[in-house]
Protein backbone atom coordinates (compact mmCIF):
# COMPACT_ATOMS: atom_id res chain seq x y z
CA UNK A 1 0.00 0.00 0.00
CA UNK A 2 1.40 3.38 -1.02
CA UNK A 3 0.97 6.35 1.29
CA UNK A 4 -0.11 9.71 -0.03
CA UNK A 5 1.92 12.87 0.61
CA UNK A 6 0.00 13.81 3.78
CA UNK A 7 0.37 10.30 5.19
CA UNK A 8 4.11 10.33 4.38
CA UNK A 9 4.52 13.70 6.10
CA UNK A 10 2.61 12.46 9.14
CA UNK A 11 4.75 9.31 9.32
CA UNK A 12 7.94 11.37 9.02
CA UNK A 13 6.75 13.78 11.72
CA UNK A 14 5.94 10.87 14.03
CA UNK A 15 9.37 9.34 13.41
CA UNK A 16 11.06 12.71 14.04
CA UNK A 17 9.19 13.13 17.32
CA UNK A 18 10.13 9.62 18.43
CA UNK A 19 13.79 10.18 17.52
CA UNK A 20 13.84 13.55 19.31
CA UNK A 21 12.36 11.92 22.41
CA UNK A 22 14.90 9.09 22.27
CA UNK A 23 17.77 11.56 21.84
CA UNK A 24 16.59 13.71 24.74
CA UNK A 25 16.21 10.70 27.02
CA UNK A 26 19.66 9.38 26.12
CA UNK A 27 21.24 12.80 26.73
CA UNK A 28 19.37 13.10 30.03
CA UNK A 29 21.01 9.88 31.22
CA UNK A 30 24.45 11.37 30.51
CA UNK A 31 23.56 14.57 32.35
CA UNK A 32 21.99 12.77 35.33
CA UNK A 33 24.94 10.40 35.59
CA UNK A 34 27.28 13.41 35.80
CA UNK A 35 25.29 15.15 38.56
CA UNK A 36 27.00 13.38 41.49
CA UNK A 37 30.39 14.59 40.26
CA UNK A 38 29.27 18.12 39.37
CA UNK A 39 32.08 19.66 41.44
CA UNK A 40 34.74 17.88 39.40
CA UNK A 41 33.35 18.35 35.88
CA UNK A 42 35.87 19.87 33.48
CA UNK A 43 34.94 23.21 31.92
CA UNK A 44 36.53 24.96 28.95
CA UNK A 45 36.11 28.63 28.09
CA UNK A 46 35.00 28.81 24.45
CA UNK A 47 35.05 32.60 24.49
CA UNK A 48 34.57 35.41 26.99
CA UNK A 49 31.78 34.36 29.37
CA UNK A 50 30.95 31.29 27.22
CA UNK A 51 31.84 28.00 28.86
CA UNK A 52 31.28 24.39 27.85
CA UNK A 53 31.64 21.29 30.00
CA UNK A 54 32.57 17.75 29.12
CA UNK A 55 28.95 16.86 29.94
CA UNK A 56 27.68 19.44 27.42
CA UNK A 57 29.92 17.93 24.74
CA UNK A 58 28.97 14.34 25.61
CA UNK A 59 25.23 15.00 25.66
CA UNK A 60 25.36 16.89 22.36
CA UNK A 61 27.39 14.08 20.77
CA UNK A 62 24.81 11.59 22.01
CA UNK A 63 21.95 13.60 20.50
CA UNK A 64 23.86 13.93 17.22
CA UNK A 65 24.47 10.15 17.12
CA UNK A 66 20.81 9.25 17.76
CA UNK A 67 19.57 11.72 15.13
CA UNK A 68 22.21 10.69 12.57
CA UNK A 69 21.43 7.00 13.04
CA UNK A 70 17.74 7.64 12.35
CA UNK A 71 18.24 10.26 9.63
CA UNK A 72 21.55 9.61 7.84
CA UNK A 73 22.85 12.70 6.11
CA UNK A 74 20.66 15.05 8.15
CA UNK A 75 22.08 18.47 8.95
CA UNK A 76 22.77 19.08 12.63
CA UNK A 77 23.48 22.38 14.35
CA UNK A 78 24.36 22.14 18.00
CA UNK A 79 25.11 24.81 20.55
CA UNK A 80 28.49 23.41 21.54
CA UNK A 81 29.73 22.29 18.13
CA UNK A 82 28.73 25.36 16.16
Secondary structure, 3 states (H helix, E strand, C coil): CCCCHHHHHHHHHHHHHHHHHHHHHHHHHHHHHHHCCHHHCCEEEEECCEEEEHHHHHHHHHHHHHHHHHCCCCCCCCCCCC
